[in-house]
Amino acid sequence: MHALGKIELPDWVLSLCVAKGTESLFAATSSGSLHSLPLDATKWTDFAVSSNLNAHKGPIQKILNDPLNLTTLYSCSDDSTVKVWDIRSPLSTPQHVLANSRNLPFFSMDVGHGLISAGSQLKGTDSELVLWDTRKLDGPLRSFIDSHNDDITETRFHPTRKNILLSGATDGYVNIYDLNIVDEDDAQLQCINYASVHSAGFTTENRIYVLSHMETFSMFDLSSKEDIDPESLNANPLTGGSIQKRGDTDFGDIREAWDCEYVIDLYAPGYVACGSNSKESLKIFHFDPEKEDFDPSKAQQLVLEGGHGEEVVRDIIISNSNVFTAGEDSIVRVWNGEGLKDTVHTFFHDQDESSAEATTAEVPEEDEERMVVEYDVKRNKRRDEEKRRIHKKHKKDTKNKKHRFKPY
């Protein structure tokens, strides 16, 4: 399939966002500029891009729309700020500028349940996960300062459980927190020791995916009972071997199985986007989040001919039967995505999200009590000892590590 149109921007395009209920696609670049483009691809010819070339003083790593306030756009940047924008007005002056006490550059961000979560890059010995209340933005609500010791590349709120937050980092950890618990050590319900995290998130109510910078991929159970040992992962279903349980499944290096050189990301409600620079190819294939069948040979596929040439694609959005892609060639392209579902979802299935929010957002009181009881002193000690051991080994092993996507 050939592109329907393209718009060239000043620098690498790192993040795309469609604000629900609007006719605009927003794009953020590595030079700190923010741009508003029309969703209607027929308007792209000779379109005058609405831009703020000085939205941030550093690369904008992520832009997101607020699911509870559709007129609000959030951006996070290497300039150590998170900015809040009203998309009903020109993108010239932010409503709020958020920062943290250590002036840390931000690498990741999520918005959900009236909260903002932003993960920082490493500065000194630790990175920091900072939270704000969208109703009161005069200062951070709380911070997690001891949970990661490298760039925090991912943070996600659980779509229906308001108290559950995920973070992932290049230190190899994916952490799950209970925001109802004040103490940082006690709030960490689960620690997955995997590999340098490119992305991670929730595919269903109780399932977590993790994609590494080394193009390895695994699925885990959301658990509050015990830390996950990567050595206990099941056999790779793409290469054979028995699976003892649904639980923790390692797909290994998925580049051969998915016929790609890198994976852009997984997108709700059930798509994988991946590319090959040497082949100048880009494709999207569908998977069933419930069955966790990631075999592209059996899936609906959309091949975007030529992709973005030899350059890496950073983000995709599917909206109103169009596929928007953007990357390191500084171009946003639009393709015919007829038959594909919009990616403006929080969950990877067809559950009605408003219904899910109303019925399952609160964790039952007895479950909260059980989680706190299970997180006893003995487990704390065992976890801390294991983390110290792994941290020491990881720092040694990754002293000269390079990111798949170069930091700016």
C-alpha positions as CSV (number, residue, x, y, z in Angstrom):
1,M,0.0,0.0,0.0
2,H,1.3,3.4,-1.0
3,A,1.2,6.5,1.2
4,L,-1.7,8.9,0.5
5,G,0.3,12.0,1.5
6,K,3.1,13.4,3.7
7,I,4.0,16.4,5.6
8,E,7.7,17.3,6.4
9,L,8.5,18.8,9.8
10,P,11.7,20.4,11.1
11,D,13.3,17.4,12.7
12,W,12.8,13.8,13.8
13,V,9.1,13.1,14.8
14,L,9.2,11.2,18.1
15,S,5.5,11.1,19.1
16,L,2.0,11.4,17.6
17,C,-1.3,12.0,19.3
18,V,-5.0,12.3,18.2
19,A,-7.2,14.2,20.6
20,K,-10.6,12.5,20.8
21,G,-13.4,14.6,19.5
22,T,-11.1,16.9,17.5
23,E,-10.1,17.0,13.8
24,S,-6.4,17.4,14.7
25,L,-3.3,15.1,14.7
26,F,-0.5,16.4,16.9
27,A,3.2,15.7,16.3
28,A,6.2,16.3,18.5
29,T,9.8,16.5,17.3
30,S,13.4,16.1,18.6
31,S,14.0,19.8,18.2
32,G,11.3,20.6,20.8
33,S,8.6,21.8,18.3
34,L,4.9,20.9,18.5
35,H,2.7,20.7,15.4
36,S,-1.1,20.5,14.7
37,L,-2.0,18.6,11.5
38,P,-5.5,17.9,10.0
39,L,-6.9,14.4,10.5
40,D,-8.5,14.7,7.0
41,A,-5.7,13.6,4.7
42,T,-7.4,15.4,1.7
43,K,-6.4,18.7,3.3
44,W,-2.7,17.8,3.4
45,T,-1.8,19.2,0.0
46,D,-0.1,22.6,0.5
47,F,-1.3,22.6,4.1
48,A,0.1,25.3,6.3
49,V,1.2,23.5,9.5
50,S,0.1,25.1,12.8
51,S,3.3,25.0,14.9
52,N,5.0,26.0,18.1
53,L,8.6,25.7,17.2
54,N,9.7,26.6,20.7
55,A,7.3,24.4,22.7
56,H,10.2,22.9,24.6
57,K,13.9,23.6,24.8
58,G,14.8,20.0,24.2
59,P,13.4,16.9,22.4
60,I,9.7,16.2,23.1
61,Q,9.7,12.5,24.1
62,K,5.9,12.0,24.4
63,I,2.6,13.8,23.8
64,L,-0.7,12.5,25.1
65,N,-4.4,13.6,25.3
66,D,-6.1,13.6,28.6
67,P,-8.9,10.9,28.5
68,L,-10.9,12.8,31.2
69,N,-10.4,16.2,29.5
70,L,-10.3,15.9,25.7
71,T,-9.3,19.6,25.2
72,T,-6.0,19.1,27.1
73,L,-2.7,17.9,25.6
74,Y,0.4,16.9,27.7
75,S,4.0,16.9,26.5
76,C,7.2,15.8,28.3
77,S,10.7,16.7,27.3
78,D,14.5,16.5,27.9
79,D,14.3,20.1,29.1
80,S,13.1,18.7,32.4
81,T,9.5,19.9,32.1
82,V,6.0,18.5,31.5
83,K,3.7,21.0,29.8
84,V,0.0,21.2,29.7
85,W,-1.7,22.7,26.6
86,D,-5.3,23.7,25.8
87,I,-5.8,22.5,22.2
88,R,-8.8,24.9,21.7
89,S,-6.2,27.7,21.6
90,P,-3.1,28.2,19.4
91,L,-0.1,26.1,20.7
92,S,1.8,29.1,21.8
93,T,1.6,29.3,25.6
94,P,1.1,26.3,27.9
95,Q,-1.4,26.4,30.6
96,H,1.0,24.9,33.1
97,V,4.7,24.0,33.2
98,L,5.6,21.2,35.6
99,A,9.0,20.2,36.9
100,N,10.7,18.4,39.7
101,S,13.1,19.3,42.5
102,R,16.1,17.7,40.8
103,N,15.6,19.3,37.4
104,L,15.6,15.8,35.7
105,P,15.0,15.4,32.0
106,F,11.8,13.5,31.3
107,F,11.8,10.4,29.0
108,S,8.3,8.9,29.4
109,M,4.8,9.9,30.5
110,D,1.3,8.7,30.9
111,V,-2.0,10.3,31.9
112,G,-4.9,8.5,33.6
113,H,-7.5,8.6,36.4
114,G,-6.8,12.3,37.0
115,L,-3.0,11.8,37.4
116,I,0.1,12.4,35.4
117,S,3.1,10.1,35.7
118,A,6.5,11.1,34.2
119,G,9.7,9.0,34.2
120,S,13.1,10.8,34.1
121,Q,16.4,10.0,32.6
122,L,19.3,9.0,34.8
123,K,21.0,11.9,36.5
124,G,23.5,11.0,39.2
125,T,22.8,7.6,40.8
126,D,19.0,7.4,40.4
127,S,16.2,8.3,38.1
128,E,12.8,9.5,39.3
129,L,9.1,8.7,38.7
130,V,7.1,11.8,39.4
131,L,3.3,12.0,39.8
132,W,0.9,15.1,39.7
133,D,-2.8,15.5,40.3
134,T,-4.3,17.1,37.3
135,R,-6.7,19.1,39.5
136,K,-3.9,20.6,41.5
137,L,-0.7,21.3,39.5
138,D,1.2,23.6,41.9
139,G,3.6,20.8,42.8
140,P,4.2,17.1,42.5
141,L,1.8,14.7,44.3
142,R,4.6,12.2,45.1
143,S,7.8,10.7,43.7
144,F,9.4,7.3,43.5
145,I,13.1,7.9,43.8
146,D,14.7,4.6,44.6
147,S,12.9,2.2,42.3
148,H,15.1,2.6,39.2
149,N,18.7,3.3,38.6
150,D,18.7,4.1,34.9
151,D,16.5,5.9,32.3
152,I,12.8,5.3,32.9
153,T,11.6,4.6,29.4
154,E,8.0,3.6,30.2
155,T,5.2,4.4,32.6
156,R,1.6,3.3,32.3
157,F,-1.5,3.6,34.5
158,H,-3.6,0.5,34.7
159,P,-6.7,1.3,32.5
160,T,-9.3,0.3,35.2
161,R,-7.5,-0.1,38.5
162,K,-6.9,3.5,39.7
163,N,-4.3,2.5,42.2
164,I,-2.0,0.5,39.9
165,L,0.9,2.1,38.1
166,L,3.7,0.5,36.0
167,S,7.2,1.8,35.2
168,G,10.0,0.3,33.1
169,A,13.6,1.3,32.6
170,T,16.9,0.6,30.9
171,D,18.0,-1.0,34.2
172,G,16.0,-4.0,33.2
173,Y,13.2,-3.7,35.7
174,V,9.4,-3.4,35.2
175,N,7.9,-2.3,38.5
176,I,4.2,-2.4,39.6
177,Y,3.1,0.1,42.3
178,D,0.0,0.3,44.5
179,L,-0.6,4.1,44.8
180,N,-2.8,3.5,47.8
181,I,0.4,2.7,49.8
182,V,2.4,5.7,50.9
183,D,5.8,4.2,51.6
184,E,7.8,3.7,48.3
185,D,9.2,0.3,49.3
186,D,5.9,-1.1,50.4
187,A,4.1,0.4,47.4
188,Q,6.1,-1.8,45.0
189,L,3.9,-4.8,44.6
190,Q,5.9,-6.5,41.8
191,C,9.3,-6.3,40.3
192,I,9.9,-8.0,36.9
193,N,13.6,-8.4,36.1
194,Y,13.8,-8.7,32.4
195,A,16.0,-6.5,30.1
196,S,16.5,-2.9,29.0
197,V,12.8,-1.8,28.6
198,H,11.7,-0.3,25.3
199,S,8.0,-0.4,26.2
200,A,5.6,-2.2,28.5
201,G,2.0,-2.1,29.4
202,F,-1.3,-3.9,30.2
203,T,-2.9,-5.9,27.4
204,T,-5.8,-7.2,29.5
205,E,-7.0,-6.8,33.1
206,N,-4.2,-9.0,34.5
207,R,-1.6,-9.3,31.8
208,I,1.6,-7.3,31.2
209,Y,3.7,-7.2,28.0
210,V,7.4,-6.2,28.0
211,L,9.4,-5.4,24.8
212,S,13.1,-4.8,25.2
213,H,15.6,-2.7,23.3
214,M,17.2,-6.0,22.2
215,E,13.9,-6.9,20.5
216,T,13.0,-9.6,23.0
217,F,9.3,-9.9,24.1
218,S,7.5,-11.5,27.0
219,M,4.1,-11.7,28.7
220,F,3.6,-11.7,32.4
221,D,0.8,-12.1,34.9
222,L,0.0,-9.0,37.0
223,S,0.8,-10.4,40.4
224,S,0.9,-9.1,44.0
225,K,2.2,-12.2,45.5
226,E,5.8,-12.7,44.4
227,D,8.5,-11.2,42.2
228,I,8.9,-12.8,38.8
229,D,12.0,-14.9,38.1
230,P,12.9,-14.6,34.4
231,E,14.5,-18.1,34.5
232,S,11.1,-19.6,35.2
233,L,9.6,-18.4,31.9
234,N,7.9,-20.9,29.7
235,A,9.1,-22.3,26.4
236,N,8.9,-20.1,23.3
237,P,5.6,-20.9,21.5
238,L,7.0,-19.6,18.2
239,T,9.8,-22.2,18.2
240,G,8.2,-25.1,19.9
241,G,8.2,-26.6,23.4
242,S,5.5,-27.1,26.0
243,I,3.8,-24.4,28.0
244,Q,3.0,-25.4,31.5
245,K,0.7,-22.4,32.2
246,R,-0.7,-19.3,30.6
247,G,1.4,-17.2,33.0
248,D,4.9,-15.9,32.1
249,T,5.7,-16.6,28.5
250,D,9.0,-15.6,26.9
251,F,8.9,-15.2,23.1
252,G,12.6,-14.5,22.9
253,D,14.0,-12.4,20.1
254,I,11.0,-11.9,17.8
255,R,12.8,-10.3,14.8
256,E,12.9,-13.5,12.8
257,A,9.4,-14.7,13.8
258,W,7.9,-11.3,13.0
259,D,10.0,-10.8,9.9
260,C,11.4,-7.4,11.0
261,E,14.5,-5.6,12.3
262,Y,12.8,-3.6,15.1
263,V,9.4,-3.3,16.7
264,I,7.9,0.2,17.1
265,D,5.4,-0.9,19.7
266,L,2.2,-2.7,20.6
267,Y,-0.9,-0.6,20.2
268,A,-4.5,-1.0,21.5
269,P,-6.8,-2.6,20.7
270,G,-4.4,-5.2,19.3
271,Y,-1.8,-4.3,16.8
272,V,2.0,-4.7,16.5
273,A,3.9,-2.2,14.3
274,C,7.4,-3.2,13.1
275,G,9.9,-2.2,10.5
276,S,13.0,-3.2,8.6
277,N,15.4,-0.4,7.6
278,S,17.4,-2.5,5.2
279,K,14.2,-3.6,3.3
280,E,12.6,-0.1,3.6
281,S,9.5,-1.8,4.9
282,L,6.9,-1.1,7.5
283,K,4.0,-3.3,8.5
284,I,1.2,-3.6,11.0
285,F,-0.3,-6.9,12.0
286,H,-3.3,-7.8,14.3
287,F,-3.2,-10.1,17.3
288,D,-5.8,-11.4,19.8
289,P,-4.9,-10.0,23.2
290,E,-6.9,-12.7,25.0
291,K,-5.4,-15.6,23.1
292,E,-1.9,-13.9,22.9
293,D,-1.4,-15.3,19.4
294,F,1.4,-13.2,18.0
295,D,1.9,-15.2,14.8
296,P,1.9,-12.7,11.9
297,S,1.5,-15.4,9.3
298,K,-2.0,-16.1,10.6
299,A,-2.9,-12.5,11.2
300,Q,-4.5,-9.6,9.3
301,Q,-1.5,-7.6,8.0
302,L,-1.2,-4.1,6.5
303,V,2.1,-3.6,4.5
304,L,3.0,0.1,4.1
305,E,5.2,0.0,1.0
306,G,8.5,1.9,1.4
307,G,7.7,2.8,4.9
308,H,10.0,5.7,5.9
309,G,12.9,4.4,3.7
310,E,15.9,3.5,5.7
311,E,14.9,5.6,8.7
312,V,13.4,4.3,12.0
313,V,9.7,4.8,12.5
314,R,9.0,6.2,16.0
315,D,5.2,6.1,16.3
316,I,2.0,5.2,14.6
317,I,-1.7,6.2,15.1
318,I,-4.8,4.6,13.5
319,S,-7.7,7.0,13.4
320,N,-10.8,7.3,11.2
321,S,-9.6,4.6,8.7
322,N,-6.3,6.3,8.3
323,V,-2.8,5.2,9.5
324,F,-0.4,8.0,10.5
325,T,3.3,7.1,10.8
326,A,6.2,9.3,11.8
327,G,9.9,8.9,12.4
328,E,13.5,9.8,11.9
329,D,13.1,11.1,8.3
330,S,11.2,14.1,9.8
331,I,8.1,13.2,7.9
332,V,4.6,12.3,8.9
333,R,2.9,10.0,6.4
334,V,-0.8,9.0,6.0
335,W,-1.9,5.7,4.6
336,N,-5.3,4.0,3.9
337,G,-6.2,2.0,7.0
338,E,-9.7,1.0,6.0
339,G,-10.9,-1.9,8.2
340,L,-8.5,-1.2,11.0
341,K,-9.7,-0.1,14.4
342,D,-8.6,3.2,16.0
343,T,-5.7,3.0,18.3
344,V,-7.1,5.6,20.6
345,H,-7.8,3.0,23.3
346,T,-6.5,2.3,26.8
347,F,-7.1,-1.5,26.7
348,F,-6.2,-4.2,24.2
349,H,-9.7,-5.6,23.7
350,D,-13.2,-4.6,22.8
351,Q,-14.5,-4.1,26.4
352,D,-16.5,-0.9,26.7
353,E,-14.1,1.3,28.6
354,S,-16.6,3.6,30.2
355,S,-18.3,0.5,31.6
356,A,-15.0,-1.0,32.7
357,E,-14.1,2.3,34.5
358,A,-17.4,2.3,36.3
359,T,-17.3,-1.3,37.4
360,T,-13.7,-2.2,38.0
361,A,-11.8,0.9,38.7
362,E,-11.7,0.4,42.5
363,V,-9.9,-2.6,44.0
364,P,-12.1,-4.4,46.5
365,E,-11.2,-3.5,50.1
366,E,-10.4,-7.1,51.1
367,D,-8.0,-7.4,48.1
368,E,-6.2,-4.3,49.2
369,E,-5.8,-5.6,52.7
370,R,-4.6,-9.0,51.4
371,M,-2.0,-7.3,49.1
372,V,-0.6,-5.3,52.1
373,V,-0.5,-8.4,54.3
374,E,1.3,-10.5,51.7
375,Y,4.0,-7.9,51.3
376,D,5.6,-8.8,54.6
377,V,9.0,-8.1,56.1
378,K,10.6,-11.3,54.9
379,R,9.7,-10.6,51.3
380,N,10.9,-7.1,51.6
381,K,14.3,-8.3,52.8
382,R,14.6,-11.0,50.1
383,R,13.6,-8.5,47.3
384,D,16.0,-5.8,48.5
385,E,18.9,-8.3,48.6
386,E,18.1,-9.6,45.1
387,K,17.8,-6.1,43.7
388,R,21.1,-5.0,45.1
389,R,22.7,-8.1,43.6
390,I,21.1,-7.6,40.2
391,H,21.8,-3.8,40.2
392,K,25.5,-4.5,40.7
393,K,25.6,-7.1,37.9
394,H,23.5,-5.0,35.5
395,K,25.7,-1.9,35.9
396,K,28.8,-4.0,35.1
397,D,27.1,-5.7,32.1
398,T,25.7,-2.6,30.6
399,K,28.5,-0.1,31.2
400,N,28.9,0.4,27.5
401,K,25.3,-0.3,26.5
402,K,23.9,1.6,23.6
403,H,20.2,2.3,23.2
404,R,18.4,1.1,20.1
405,F,17.1,4.7,19.8
406,K,19.9,7.1,20.5
407,P,19.4,9.5,23.4
408,Y,19.6,13.2,22.4
